[in-house]
Amino acid sequence: MSSSTPGDTSETTDPRLADRYGRRAVALYLASTTLIVAAGLLGPSVVVLTLTNRHAWLPSYWFDSKPNDWLVTVMIYVAILLGGYGVFLATRALKHGWAPRVERLVALGIGTTAAITLVPPMASGDVLIYAAYGRIMSLGGDPYTTAPADTIRLGYDPVIAATERPWQGAKSVYGPIATWVQWISSLIGGDSMQLTVWMLQLSVAISLVVTGLLLLKLVGPNLPNRRRVVMLGLANPLILWTVLAGAHNDAIAVMFAVMALVLFRKHVFWAGILIGVAGCTKLSIGLVGVAMLWALHTDRRKAAIFCGGGALAMGGLYAFVGLQAFQQARSQTSFISTGTPHKVLLSFFDLFLPGALVRTFLAIIAWLGLVVVAILLSQVFPKSLVPQTHPDDPTPAAIRYTAIYAIAWILTAMYSLPWYDLIAWVALAAVAASKVDGLMVIRTTMLAIAYVPGRDPNARQVAASLSDSLEWFSARLRDTICPAIELAVLIALIVWARRGGAQWWPYDWPRRKQKAVPQKAEAH
C-alpha cells in the first residue's frame, strides 16, 4: 500500500515563524500544566478526587480550600484549550524548522509529568476503583468475581468505602498485569486511599516517561524526528491531562506495546511476548498486535512466531488468574459511551426499536466504519519516522499501521474515552506530519473538555458541591456538542483521505470472472 502523503505538509521553513511558534508552544505547555497543578492543589472538588486516610508528608499534596465548582472546572477547561493549542503550535513550529535542543524538550516532558503526579487525580473516579480492586486482592478476594459493593456490604473498609459511583458494582475488566499493579499499590498503601492512589499515579507517570524515551530510541538520531516525538508524545499536555491526571492504566499497556515495537526488528518472538503482556494489561491494546502482524504478512514464518509469543503470554497469564478475567474484559465491548455519535443514535432508535437490536446494529456500523477508515488511511497516511535498518525490517510499517488502526478505532468505536487516544498519539508522534495532527488535536481537546468534571453527579463526593448550572452545562457538552465535533472530525478525515487519492476499495480482489468474448475471424 502506498505511504505517500497528500500535499499538505510541504511548507517552506521560516526560522522566525518557527521560533515564534515554538516559544509559544512551550509557554502554553507550561501554562496548561500550571493550571492543572493549581486545580489539584485547591483540594477535593467536583473535579479533584477525595482521597482518605491522608499522610501529611507523602504525595499527593493539596489544600482543603473547598473551591467553587465553576472555578476549578473553568481552570481545567482553559488548561485543556491551552494545551491543545500548544500542541497545534508545536506542529506548526516543527514544520517551519524549529530546532531547540532535544534534551530541553525531554526535561520539559519529564518535569511537567512529575508536577502533575504530585497532586491528586482529577475528572475520573476510575483510579479509586483500581485501588478497590487492589484492596480486594490484598484481602484475599478476587476482583474478577467480587465487586467493591460486595465488599462494602460485608463491612466497612477505609479504601473501598472511598470509591465513587457508578462503578462500585462492577467487577474488574482489566487484565492480570493491571490487577497485579493494583494489588502491589494496595499492599504499599494499606488503609490509605491517598497512598494507594499515589502508587497508581506513579506507575502511570513512569510508564509515560518510559514510553517517550523508547519512542526516541525507535526514531533514532534524526533531530527533527526526535523533537516531534517529544512534543507530540512525552510532553504532550493533552496526554498529561487525559491519561496522567486521571491516573489511567492505559499508559502501562501502551508502554509494553512500545517495548514490543522496540524488539520487533530483531526479536519477533519476544515482541510477541510483550504484546501479549500489553494485552494482559488492557485487552484493547491488541490493535497494536494486529498492526505488527500485518507488517509481517509477507513472512509467514515470522508471523507464526510472533503469534506464538503473544498466545503464550496471554494464555499463560490469563490461565494464572482464571478464565473469568478474560470474560470480564470481553464484557466491555458492548458498552456505548456518552460523547460518541453512537450514543445519539442509540437514544433516537431506542424510542421505537428494541434496545438489543439497536446495539447490534450500532456495533456492526462501528466495525464497518473501522474497516473503511483504516482502508482509506492506509493509502494516504504519512510515512513512519522510524528508520528501516534492513530490507526486511517490519518496524516502520508496524508503527505506521498502529497509527492508522488506532485513529480509525477511536473515531469509530462505540465506547471511546479521552484517555483511549494515548495509543493514537504515541504512534502519531512517530510518523511524519500531516493534516491528521490537527484533526487529532480537535478530537482529543473536545473529548477531554466534555469529560470535565467527568464524575457521576450523584456520587456523594460530588453531589454536595456540584451546582445545577454546571451539571446542565457539562451534560450538554458531553451529549450534544461533543458527538457533533467527533462526527465532524471523522468526516474531515475521510474527506482528507479521499482528496489525497484514497479509494474506498483499492484491492484487486475479489476479482470477477469475465466470460471470454469470441473473436471474429479476420477477413482475408
Long-range contacts (C-beta under 8 A, 24 or more apart in sequence): 1-378, 1-379, 1-506, 2-379, 2-380, 3-381, 3-382, 3-383, 3-384, 3-400, 4-380, 4-383, 5-380, 5-381, 5-382, 5-383, 5-432, 5-434, 5-500, 6-380, 6-434, 6-435, 6-496, 6-499, 6-500, 6-501, 8-434, 8-435, 8-496, 9-95, 9-382, 9-432, 9-433, 9-434, 9-435, 11-95, 11-96, 13-95, 13-96, 13-97, 14-96, 14-97, 15-96, 15-97, 17-92, 17-93, 17-96, 18-93, 18-94, 18-96, 18-97, 18-98, 18-99, 19-93, 19-98, 20-93, 21-89, 21-90, 21-92, 21-93, 21-96, 21-98, 22-89, 22-90, 22-93, 22-94, 22-98, 22-100, 24-86, 24-89, 25-86, 25-87, 25-89, 25-90, 25-93, 25-231, 26-86, 26-100, 26-108, 27-86, 28-82, 28-83, 28-85, 28-86, 28-89, 28-237, 29-83, 29-86, 29-90, 29-108, 29-112, 29-235, 29-237, 30-108, 30-112, 31-79, 31-82, 31-86, 32-79, 32-80, 32-82, 32-83, 32-86, 32-237, 32-240, 32-241, 33-79, 33-112, 33-115, 33-116, 33-237, 33-240, 35-75, 35-76, 35-78, 35-79, 35-82, 36-76, 36-79, 36-116, 36-119, 36-122, 36-240, 36-241, 36-245, 37-115, 37-116, 37-118, 37-119, 38-75, 39-67, 39-72, 39-75, 39-76, 39-79, 39-119, 39-122, 40-116, 40-119, 40-120, 40-122, 40-245, 41-119, 42-67, 42-71, 42-72, 43-67, 43-120, 44-120, 44-461, 45-69, 45-72, 45-465, 46-72, 46-73, 46-453, 46-455, 46-462, 46-465, 46-466, 46-470, 47-72, 47-73, 47-76, 47-122, 47-123, 47-452, 47-453, 47-454, 47-455, 48-72, 48-119, 48-120, 48-121, 48-122, 49-120, 49-121, 49-122, 49-125, 49-127, 49-128, 49-164, 49-197, 49-461, 50-162, 50-461, 51-120, 51-162, 51-193, 51-194, 51-197, 52-158, 52-159, 52-161, 52-162, 52-192, 52-193, 52-194, 53-158, 53-159, 53-191, 53-192, 53-193, 53-194, 53-195, 54-192, 54-194, 55-192, 55-194, 55-195, 58-194, 58-195, 58-198, 59-117, 59-118, 59-198, 59-201, 60-117, 60-118, 60-119, 60-120, 60-121, 60-194, 60-197, 60-198, 60-201, 61-118, 61-119, 62-119, 62-120, 66-465, 69-453, 69-465, 69-466, 69-467, 69-470, 70-467, 70-469, 70-470, 73-452, 73-453, 73-470, 73-474, 76-122, 76-123, 76-241, 76-452, 77-449, 77-452, 79-237, 79-241, 80-238, 80-241, 80-445, 80-448, 80-449, 80-452, 81-445, 81-449, 82-237, 83-236, 83-237, 83-238, 83-240, 83-241, 83-445, 84-237, 84-238, 84-441, 84-442, 84-444, 84-445, 84-448, 86-237, 87-231, 87-232, 87-236, 87-237, 87-238, 87-437, 87-441, 88-437, 88-438, 88-441, 90-231, 90-232, 91-231, 91-232, 91-433, 91-437, 91-438, 91-441, 94-224, 94-227, 94-228, 94-231, 94-433, 95-433, 97-224, 98-227, 99-223, 99-224, 99-227, 100-227, 102-216, 102-223, 102-226, 102-227, 102-230, 105-227, 105-230, 105-231, 105-234, 105-235, 106-212, 106-213, 106-216, 106-230, 106-234, 106-235, 108-230, 108-235, 109-209, 109-212, 109-230, 109-233, 109-234, 109-235, 110-209, 110-234, 112-235, 112-237, 112-240, 113-205, 113-208, 113-209, 113-234, 113-240, 113-244, 114-205, 116-205, 116-240, 116-244, 116-245, 117-198, 117-201, 117-202, 117-205, 117-244, 120-194, 120-197, 121-197, 121-201, 121-245, 121-246, 121-247, 122-245, 122-246, 123-245, 123-246, 123-451, 123-452, 123-453, 123-454, 123-455, 124-246, 124-248, 124-451, 124-454, 124-455, 125-163, 125-164, 125-165, 125-167, 125-455, 125-456, 125-459, 126-167, 126-246, 126-247, 126-248, 127-197, 127-200, 127-201, 127-246, 127-247, 127-248, 128-162, 128-163, 128-164, 128-193, 128-197, 129-163, 129-164, 129-167, 129-168, 129-170, 130-174, 130-178, 130-182, 130-185, 130-200, 130-247, 130-249, 131-159, 131-162, 131-163, 131-182, 131-185, 131-186, 131-189, 131-193, 131-196, 131-197, 131-200, 132-159, 132-160, 132-163, 132-168, 133-172, 133-174, 133-179, 133-182, 134-179, 134-181, 134-182, 134-183, 134-184, 134-185, 134-186, 134-187, 134-189, 134-196, 134-200, 135-159, 135-160, 135-186, 135-196, 136-160, 137-179, 137-182, 137-183, 137-186, 138-183, 138-186, 138-187, 142-322, 142-324, 143-171, 143-172, 143-179, 143-182, 144-171, 144-172, 144-179, 144-321, 144-322, 144-324, 144-325, 144-328, 145-171, 145-324, 146-171, 147-171, 158-191, 158-192, 158-193, 159-186, 159-189, 159-191, 159-192, 159-193, 159-196, 162-193, 164-455, 164-456, 164-459, 164-460, 164-461, 164-462, 165-456, 165-458, 165-459, 166-456, 171-328, 172-325, 172-328, 173-328, 173-329, 173-331, 173-332, 174-249, 174-281, 174-282, 174-329, 175-253, 175-279, 175-280, 175-281, 175-282, 175-283, 175-317, 175-318, 175-325, 175-329, 176-280, 176-317, 176-318, 176-320, 176-321, 176-325, 177-252, 177-253, 177-256, 177-277, 177-280, 177-281, 177-317, 178-249, 178-252, 178-253, 178-280, 178-281, 178-282, 179-321, 179-325, 181-249, 181-252, 197-247, 200-247, 200-249, 201-244, 201-247, 203-249, 203-251, 203-252, 204-243, 204-244, 204-247, 204-248, 204-249, 204-251, 204-252, 205-244, 207-251, 207-252, 207-254, 207-255, 208-234, 208-239, 208-240, 208-243, 208-244, 208-251, 208-255, 209-234, 210-255, 211-251, 211-254, 211-255, 211-258, 211-426, 214-255, 214-258, 214-259, 214-261, 214-262, 215-258, 215-426, 215-429, 215-430, 217-262, 218-258, 218-261, 218-262, 218-386, 218-395, 218-399, 218-430, 219-385, 219-386, 219-387, 219-430, 220-386, 220-387, 222-385, 222-387, 225-385, 225-430, 228-385, 228-429, 228-433, 229-385, 229-429, 229-430, 231-429, 232-425, 232-428, 232-429, 232-437, 233-425, 233-426, 233-429, 233-430, 236-425, 236-429, 238-421, 238-425, 238-441, 238-444, 238-445, 238-448, 239-421, 239-422, 239-425, 241-418, 241-448, 242-418, 242-419, 242-421, 242-422, 242-444, 242-447, 242-448, 243-419, 243-422, 246-419, 248-419, 248-422, 249-281, 249-282, 250-282, 250-285, 250-419, 250-420, 250-422, 250-423, 251-422, 252-281, 252-282, 253-278, 253-279, 253-281, 253-282, 253-284, 253-285, 254-278, 254-285, 254-422, 254-423, 254-426, 256-281, 256-285, 257-285, 257-288, 257-289, 257-402, 257-423, 258-426, 260-288, 260-289, 260-292, 261-288, 261-292, 261-395, 261-398, 261-399, 261-402, 264-292, 264-295, 264-394, 264-395, 264-398, 265-389, 265-390, 265-393, 265-394, 265-395, 268-296, 268-302, 268-305, 268-306, 268-309, 269-305, 269-306, 269-308, 269-309, 270-309, 271-306, 271-309, 272-305, 272-306, 272-307, 272-308, 272-309, 272-310, 272-311, 272-312, 272-313, 273-309, 273-310, 273-312, 273-313, 274-313, 275-306, 275-309, 275-310, 275-313, 276-309, 276-310, 276-311, 276-312, 276-313, 276-314, 276-317, 277-313, 277-317, 279-310, 279-313, 279-314, 280-313, 280-314, 280-317, 280-318, 283-329, 283-330, 284-409, 284-420, 285-423, 287-402, 287-405, 287-406, 287-409, 287-423, 288-402, 288-405, 288-406, 288-423, 290-401, 290-405, 291-398, 291-401, 291-402, 291-404, 291-405, 292-394, 292-398, 292-401, 292-402, 294-397, 294-398, 294-401, 295-394, 295-395, 295-397, 295-398, 295-401, 296-394, 299-392, 299-394, 302-394, 332-415, 333-415, 334-359, 334-363, 335-414, 335-415, 336-362, 336-414, 336-415, 337-414, 337-415, 337-416, 337-417, 338-478, 338-479, 339-416, 339-417, 339-447, 339-450, 339-451, 339-478, 339-479, 339-482, 339-483, 339-486, 340-413, 340-414, 340-415, 340-416, 340-483, 340-486, 341-483, 341-486, 341-487, 341-490, 342-366, 342-414, 343-479, 343-483, 344-479, 344-483, 362-414, 363-414, 366-412, 366-413, 366-414, 369-408, 369-411, 369-412, 369-490, 370-408, 370-409, 370-412, 370-413, 372-504, 373-407, 373-408, 373-411, 373-412, 373-490, 373-493, 373-494, 374-404, 374-405, 374-408, 375-502, 375-504, 375-505, 375-506, 376-494, 376-497, 376-498, 376-502, 376-504, 377-404, 377-407, 377-408, 377-493, 377-497, 377-502, 378-404, 379-497, 379-500, 379-501, 379-502, 379-503, 379-506, 380-496, 380-497, 380-500, 380-501, 380-502, 381-431, 381-434, 381-436, 382-431, 382-432, 382-433, 382-434, 382-436, 383-431, 383-432, 384-430, 384-431, 384-432, 385-430, 385-431, 385-432, 386-430, 399-427, 399-430, 399-431, 400-427, 400-431, 402-427, 403-427, 403-428, 403-430, 403-431, 407-436, 407-440, 407-493, 410-443, 411-443, 411-486, 411-489, 411-490, 411-493, 412-490, 416-447, 416-486, 417-447, 417-451, 418-444, 418-447, 418-448, 418-450, 418-451, 421-447, 435-496, 436-493, 436-496, 439-489, 439-492, 439-493, 439-496, 442-485, 442-489, 443-485, 443-486, 443-489, 446-481, 446-482, 446-485, 446-486, 446-489, 447-482, 447-486, 449-477, 449-482, 450-474, 450-477, 450-478, 450-481, 450-482, 451-478
